[in-house]
Amino acid sequence: MANPNQSMVLRRNQLIVSALCNRLHLDPHLELFPTAPPTPVKLTRGSEKIFDGDVLQSDIKSLCENIYIARQSEVMKWIEFAENCNVDSEACLRALNELNECLVSKSVLVGGGLTPSEADVFVFSAIYTTVKGLSDSERNSLPHLLRWMDYIQNTEDFGETFEQILVEKAKFDPPVTVDKRLVCSENERVKEDANTKKTAQGKKDEVSVERGSSSIKPADVLLWSLKTSKEKVRGDSQALAENKKLPGKVADEKDKNIGIAGTEKKNLPEKVADEKDKDISVSLLKIQVGLIRKAWKHPSADSLLVEEIDTGDAKLRQVVSGLAKYCNPDDLTNRRVVLLTNVKPGKLRDVMSEGLVLCASNEDHTVVEPITPPEGAKVGECVSFSGHEGKPEEVLNPKKKQLEKITPHLFTDDKGVATFKGIPFTTSCGPCTSSIPNASIK
């Protein structure tokens, strides 16, 4: 049975390691336990062992020395790289290829985050001249290296020390998913229009025959018209029973005033449909990239969290979210999200909320997480949807239930890409995503 004092020391040291590694951009993958774990805790960076249970039970000074040694060894590795990559042109190109492979799944050199360290600064400075002198074909073979160079030169303030390296961004054409139901509906509408035109042309021909036959007597015309009308009523009733796909004839039965009145009645549903489509257009929503600067528990609701989110404005935006059951406030701090910013501000349990963090949820709502914008997307940038270029509402009108009409069409596809009716949430750096595929978004 574990000694209570040892358990408290172990727990304290775990928290110190987690916080300090996060501050120093190390990636410890620390497993935290609410009580003393039955087996020694292993703290690793990738597959390399950094700390084990014995180290975690040492005093704070020794513990921090181990962390700084790990940090220093990580930085020294990149100092050696910077020193070796300038030996000769062949060795330098080989080193750049190795760096390109290393950056396939990373944004910065040390740690798994987005914040550059001193290693990024001196490696950037060491290879700057070589990269700037590369030919177009050589640059094309090093896409991850060029992405990293562009990120560092736009993140760090070098003043006028370095001239900007122009990096051609890859074009992103989001896939467009066609709804088969809309196609079928459009085909039916075209057939209906064709049948209506054919019926109208037939009536026009009948009138032409009447006007063109000068030898027909008025009485004969009257008898012929009455006979034709009776036959038409019988024929229309029979056709309606046999084939229900002829709405034009049903309209004739309900309204015998054919012509302008019939045209007005047919066009009315189309106008109503247009207004309905306008109400559910995703372009009404103003969705922006945001960075959570601070998060804490709601003072009077256990299921709610309160976040202060940077959207590029002078003032941080306060948002109340129902994420307390799924996310820890510390995990949300400094996390990039996408949020709806043109909802009407209002209080949730006496705390003002000025937006809505968009989250993906699995079918039974046991897993919920905020939608993540792509790496490099700027804070405050608006999310767009291909084919929906309308101007968002200043503030959504709750009485029109615009948001309620749009959210049923928000979901992630089988790859986790956030979409509206299959059209991706798109930023200048690509689509927004979630680790939950085929999820609803609210």
N, C-alpha and C positions, 0 to 999 in steps of 0.2 A: 504493500500500500504506500502511495507517495506521501512524503512529508508535506504538510500544508505550506510550510515556509518555502520549500523548494518549488512547489507549484506556483506560488506568488512571484518568486524570482524569475521562474521560467516565463510566466505570462508577461511580466514587466519587460524582460529582455526581448521577447517576441515583438512587442509593440515598438520598442526602441529600434530594432533592426528594420521593421517594416517602414517606419517613418523616415529613418535616416537613408535607407536605400532608395526610397521614393524621392527624397530631396536631392540625392546624388546621382539620380538617373540610373541606378542599378535595378535589375529585375530579379528579385530574390525568389518569387513564387512561394511566399511564406504561408504555411498552414497554421491558422490561429485556432485555438481550442478554448471554449468557455471554462473548462476545467483542465486539470493536469492530463496530458495525453498518455495513453498506455504505452506508447513507444516513443523513442527519441525523435524529435522533429528535425527534418532535413531541409535546409534552405539551399536552393540551387539556382544557378543562372544557366538556363538551357540544360545541358547534361552535365555541367561542371559543378562539383560539390563545393560550396563555399563555407557553410556553417552546418554543424550537427548539434545534437542534444548537449554534448559536453561543452561545446563553446558557448551555447546559449545559457548555460548555468554559471558562466564565469562572471567576474565583476564587470561593471559598466565600462571602466576604462579599457580593459582588455577587449571587451566586445566591440567598442568603437574603433579601437586600433585595428582589429580584424577587418572591419568594414572599410576603413580608409586604406588599408593595405590592398584589399580587393579592388577598390576604386583606382588606387594608384597603379596597380598592375594592368588594369584595363586601359588607362590613359597611356602608360608606358608602351603598350603594344602598338598604339597608333603613332607614338613618337618614333619608334623604330621603323614603322611603315613609311612615315614621311621622310625619314633619313635615307632609306634604301631605294625609294622610287625615283630618285634623281641621279642614280649612278650613270646610266647611259640611256639612250632613247629606247632601245629594245627592252631593257629591264623596266623602264618607266611605263611603257605601254602594257607590259605584262602585269605590272602592279595596278594599273588603272582597270584592267579587265577583272582582276581579283576583287578590287573595291566595288566594281559594278555588280559582281555576283553577290557580294556581301550585303549590298543595299537593296536586293530584290524585295525583301519583306521588312525593311527598316526605313525610318525617316531620318534618324540621327545615328551617330556612330556608337555612342555609349548609352545603354539602357534601351527600354522599349517604348519610350514616350515620344513627344514631339518637340521637347526643349533642347536646343543645341548646347553642347558643352564645350570646354576649352579644346577637346580633341577635334571637334568639328572645325573650330576656328583655325588651328594650326595646320591641319591636313588640307583644308580649303586653300590656305595661303601657300602651302608647299607645292600644290599641284596646279595652282591657278594659271601660271604662265604656260605650262604644258597643255592644259585643256583648251585654253584660248587659241593655241596654235594648231589644234587638230583640224583635219579636213572634214568636210561634210560626211563622207562615208565612214570615217573613224568615229565621228560623233553619233551617227546613226547606230553604230554597233555598241554604244554605251548609254542606253536610254536611262537606266537607273542612276548612273553616275551624274548625268546631266540634270536629271530631276533633283537630285540632292544638291548639286551646285546652285541651281536656281533657287531652291528653298533657303539655303544658307545665305546667299547674297541678298535675298529679300527679307530675311528675318533678322540678321545681324546688322548693326550700324557700323559700317566700315568707313564712313565719311567719304572722302574722295580717294582713298587708297587704291581701290580696284575699279576698273571700268566694267560696267555691266556686261556679262556674257549673254548674248541673245540666244534664248532657247525656244525652239519652235514647239509649241504645245500640240499634242496629238488631238486631232478632231474627234469629237464623240457624237455619233449619230444614234440616239436612243432607239431601240426597236419599238415599233408600233404594232400593238396587238389589235386585230380587227375583230369586233364582236359579230359573230355569225348571225345573231338575232337581228342586228341592225341591217345586215345585208339582206336577210330574208324579208324584213319589213319593207325595205326600199324596193325590192323586186316586186312585191305584192302591190305597192303603190303605183309602180310603172305600169303593171298589167291593168290595174283599175283605171288609170288615166287613158290607156289605149282603148279599153271597152267603152268608156264614156265618150271619147272622141268618135268611135265607130257608131255609137247610138245617135249622137248629135248629127253626124254626117247623113245617117239614114233618114232622119226627120227632115233635114235640109233638102235631100233629094225628093222626098214626098211632096214638100211644098213647091219645089221647082216643077214637078210634073203637073201639079194642080194649076200653076200659073201659066205653064206653057201650052196646055191643052185648051185652045180656044173653042173647040167643037163640043166640049162637054158642057151640058146644061147645068144651071145652078141647082136644080132639084136633084140631078144625078150626083153632083158633088156632095150634097148634103147626105143623101142615102149612103154614098160610098164612105164618107167620113164616119157616120154612125156605125156602119158595119165594121170598119177598120178599128174603131175605138173599142167595140165589144170584143173583137178577136184579140186585140192587144191586151186587154185586161185579163182574158182567159189565158193567153199565152204567157203573160208575165207571172201570173199566179203559179202556173205549171213550172215555169223556169225557176221560180224562186224555191219551189219544193225540191226540184232536182239538183239545183246548183246554188249553194249559198254564197258563192264567191263573186256574185254580181251585185254589189251594193248600190250601183247606179239605178237598177230597176226598183229596188226597195224604196229609194228616194222618190221615184215616180209614183209609187202607190200612195205614199204619205202626202205628197204634194204634187198636184196635177199642173201647177204653174211651172212649166218647163222653160228654161232659158236663163234669164238674168237671176231670177230667184234661186234656181237650182245651182247656178254657179256660186252664188253667195253662200249657200248652205254647205257646199263642198269645201270652199276655201276656209270657212270658219275653224274647223278642227285643226287645219294646218297652222293657222295663226296661234291657236291655243298651244299647240305642240311646240312652236318656236319659243313662246314665252316660258313654257315649262323647261325647255332645254337651257334657256338663258339663266333660269333660277338655279340649275344644278351645275353650272359651269364652274370648274375648279379655279378659273381665273378670278373668281370673286374673292378667293382666299389670299391673304398676304402671309406667305410662309417664309421665314428667314432663318439663316444660320445663326446660332447663338452659342455663347460660352458661359457655363454656369460658374460664377465666381464664388458663390457661397450657398450652402444648403443647410437647413436645420429643421428639426421637428416642429410641427404646428403646435402652438401652445395649448390648444383645447381640443384637438382631434388626433387620435392615435393613428388613423389611416392616412393622414395628410402630411406632406412635406412642403416647406416654403423655400423657394430658390430666388437668388438675385442673379439675373442673367444679362450678360453684355450682348447687345445687338448692334453695336457700333454707334449708338447714340451717346450724348453726354451723360445721361442719367441711366443707371442700371434699371432693368425692368423686373418688378417683383411678380412672381408667379406661384400659385398654389397648385400642387399636383397630388393625385392619389397614389403616390409611389412608395409610401412608407412600408408597405407589406413586401415590396419587391426590391427596393434599393436602400443602401445605407447612405446617409448624407455625405459621409467622407468619400464614398465611391463616386458621387455625383459632382463633387467639387472639382473644377477645372475640366469637366467633361463637355465636349461639344455636342450640341443637340440641334434639332430643327423645331421651331415653335411657330404657332399661329399668333400673329401680333395685331390683327384687326378685329378681334372679338371685343365685345363691349366690356369694359372693366367692371368688376363687381366684387363684393366681399364673400368669402367662403369662411364661415364660422368666425366672423369679425376680423378677418385678415384680407386686405385688398389683393386681388389677383388681376394682372394686366396682360394675360396671355394664356396660351395653352400649349404645353409641351407634347408633341405628337409621339405616341408610343405604339409599338407593335405588341400584340397579345396572341398567344396560342388559343386553340379552340375552347378549352375549358378554363381559360384565364388563370392558369397556375403559374405561367411565366410571362412577365411583362417587362419590357425594356424600352428606353427612348430610342427613336430612330437616329442613326449616326450619319452626319454629312461626310463626304469624302475628304481625305487628307488634302490640305492645301486650300480648301474652300474658305473664303474670307468671312470673318464675323460680320453679320449684318447683310450679307449677300442674300438676295431673294431667290427662292426655288422656283423654277419654271417647268412648264409642261408643253411638250411639242404639240402644236396645233391649237393651243389655248393661250393666245397672246393678249387677252383682254386685260383691262385695268382693274386691279382689285378694289373692292369697296373700301371707303374710308373707315367705316365701322359696320360690321355685319348687323343686320336688323333681326333681332330675336323673333319678332312677330312673323317674319317671312319664313322662319325655320330653314334658312339657307344651309347652315352647317349640317343640320339633321338630314337634308337631302343629299349632301355630298359625301359624308363619311361612310355610308354603306358601300361606296365605290372605291374606297381607299384600302389597299391591301398590299402585302409583299408577295412576289412571285416565288416560284420554286427555288430560285437562287438567292432569295432574301432581299431583292431589290424593291424598294418602296415605290408603289405605282398608284395612279388614278385611272381606273378602267384599263389597266395594262400599260399605261404611259408612265415612264419613270419620273420620279422626283429628280430633276436635273439641276446641277450647279455648274459653274465654270470649270470645275475639276472632275466632273462625272456625276454618277447617280448616288443618291442617299440609300443606305442599306440597313439591314438588321440581321442578327444571327438567327432569327426565327423565320423560317420559310413559310409561305402560305398562311400568313397571319393577318388578322384584321388590324387596322390602324385607327386610333382615336386619340 
